[in-house]
Amino acid sequence: MRTFAQGALIKPSFRVSRGFTLVELLVVIAIIGILVGLLLPAVQAAREAARKLQCQNHLKQIGLAIHNYESTYRALPTIDAGGGIYSSLSGNSLFVSILGMIEQSSAFNLYDFSRGNRDPVNQQVVAQRLPFYLCPSGTFPRQVPSCDADNGRAPGSYAGCIGSRDFNQYWSFYGLPRPELNGALVYTDSQPGRTWLRDILDGTSNTLMVGETAYNLPDYTFRSGNCAGQPRYSFTYWSNPFPGSTGCTTQYAFNPKDRPDDGIFDPNWVRSFRSDHVGGVQFNFVDGSVHFLSENIDAEVLDAMATRAGGEVVTTQL
């Protein structure tokens, strides 16, 4: 009879673990892909909502700065700070005027208001990309084209509302009577030349003051010269007081980036309020409130909001 010695080694048994099959691995990858596909739009929407809210806050800060300006100087700032409506070279925009009211006192003190926004003396200031003047939803190039005479000026996302009048009227400055602007903000070379809060007879909560102007639109290019064919970036530089840059009317419908250009002079010339947000544009009203206006808003209602003393009754629910 065979016996086993005490303490004899017993050979252990090994169990082989089975790995994933190719089919199982593909199923797992497919499930992960589906989950990512479902979650990604929600994440993107949440990010855009946050950017839109931050853009709204920028407009509120700009509105507050304008009110601080009004409290100091007893008048609303003009779109141009010297140089008149044709002051792209010699003038300075309202956003230059309110630098000291928007926590940019150092830039304001450094700026030489006796020079234009394209003067080399002011280059250090106008080249700054100021967060309050940029919508987070926007896409901005590192610099404007090197061939552009505007090279060096930083972009901006906002413009003052100068009313509802046709832009053609604003090109009659060469020896002709000054046109009358009917918005809350005006040019010094226009009539009345300056506005006060007491002039907002339609009500501060019903009157537009500052709106969005998307910086880069499709097909907006130079048509001639050494810049021909290169993107113009919509001409929106925060220091530039030229019409369409930091002063716009509601004569033309909102022109968001994903819509073909429908500006005034040619397919490349865009001068309407426009945004990077889907469905409309955000505005700061004279009372300081900010509202999102649908791109489908009735044109007459929009024009009524753009005038300071038109006597219209605005019934659209904001």
Summary of the structure (lengths in Angstrom):
residues: 318
radius of gyration: 28.3
end to end distance: 101.3
largest distance: 130.7
contacts: 993
relative contact order: 0.14
helix: 31%
strand: 11%
